[in-house]
Amino acid sequence: MTAILAVHEVATAKDKAQEINRPGAIFGGSLLGGALGGAAVATLCGPGAPVCAFVLIAAGGLAGASLAEKGNELYQQELREFMKWQIR
């Protein structure tokens, strides 16, 4: 479902290159955050705590996606500013 929504957003965007970058950054950040949350499961939850594991992985994925989205927005702002410089 997420991939379908991302394809729709790219298809309807005015600046397709910028819009392709946004979901890619969010997906990547979510995967990285989920992986880091999964790595923390063994040390924080122990072997028999499935609810704790789910919460940590979901929280890691959410945090990673949020940070990646903010980082991508900052990058896109800087890129737009850089394009205005007209350096040759």
C-alpha positions as CSV (number, residue, x, y, z in Angstrom):
1,M,0.0,0.0,0.0
2,T,2.8,2.4,0.8
3,A,4.5,1.8,-2.5
4,I,1.3,2.4,-4.3
5,L,0.8,5.7,-2.5
6,A,4.4,6.7,-3.3
7,V,4.0,5.9,-7.0
8,H,0.8,8.0,-7.0
9,E,2.6,11.0,-5.3
10,V,5.4,10.8,-7.8
11,A,3.0,10.5,-10.8
12,T,1.0,13.6,-9.7
13,A,4.0,15.8,-8.5
14,K,5.1,18.9,-10.4
15,D,8.8,18.3,-9.6
16,K,9.1,14.5,-10.2
17,A,12.9,14.4,-9.4
18,Q,12.4,15.9,-6.0
19,E,9.4,13.7,-5.3
20,I,11.2,10.5,-6.2
21,N,13.9,11.4,-3.7
22,R,11.4,12.0,-0.8
23,P,9.8,8.6,-0.4
24,G,13.2,6.9,-1.1
25,A,14.7,8.8,1.9
26,I,11.7,8.0,4.1
27,F,11.7,4.3,3.2
28,G,15.5,4.1,3.7
29,G,15.3,5.9,7.1
30,S,12.5,3.7,8.2
31,L,14.4,0.6,7.3
32,L,17.5,1.8,9.1
33,G,15.6,2.9,12.2
34,G,13.7,-0.5,12.3
35,A,17.0,-2.3,12.0
36,L,18.6,-0.3,14.8
37,G,15.4,-0.9,16.9
38,G,15.7,-4.6,16.1
39,A,19.3,-4.6,17.2
40,A,18.3,-3.0,20.5
41,V,15.6,-5.7,21.1
42,A,18.0,-8.4,22.4
43,T,19.7,-6.1,25.0
44,L,16.6,-4.2,26.2
45,C,13.8,-6.8,26.0
46,G,15.4,-10.2,26.4
47,P,14.5,-13.3,24.5
48,G,10.9,-13.7,25.5
49,A,9.3,-10.3,25.1
50,P,7.5,-10.0,21.7
51,V,5.4,-6.9,22.6
52,C,8.6,-5.1,23.7
53,A,10.3,-6.1,20.5
54,F,7.4,-4.9,18.3
55,V,7.3,-1.6,20.1
56,L,11.0,-1.0,19.7
57,I,11.1,-1.9,16.1
58,A,8.1,0.2,15.3
59,A,9.4,3.2,17.3
60,G,12.8,2.8,15.5
61,G,11.2,2.7,12.1
62,L,9.0,5.8,12.9
63,A,12.0,7.7,14.3
64,G,14.1,6.8,11.3
65,A,11.4,7.8,8.8
66,S,10.9,11.2,10.6
67,L,14.6,12.0,10.7
68,A,15.1,11.0,7.1
69,E,12.2,13.1,6.0
70,K,13.5,16.2,7.9
71,G,17.0,15.6,6.5
72,N,15.7,15.3,2.9
73,E,13.7,18.5,3.3
74,L,16.8,20.3,4.5
75,Y,18.8,18.8,1.6
76,Q,16.2,19.9,-0.9
77,Q,16.1,23.5,0.5
78,E,19.9,23.7,0.2
79,L,19.8,22.3,-3.3
80,R,17.2,24.8,-4.4
81,E,19.3,27.6,-2.9
82,F,22.5,26.3,-4.6
83,M,20.7,26.2,-8.0
84,K,20.0,29.9,-7.6
85,W,23.7,30.8,-7.5
86,Q,24.3,30.5,-11.2
87,I,28.0,29.6,-10.8
88,R,29.8,28.9,-14.1
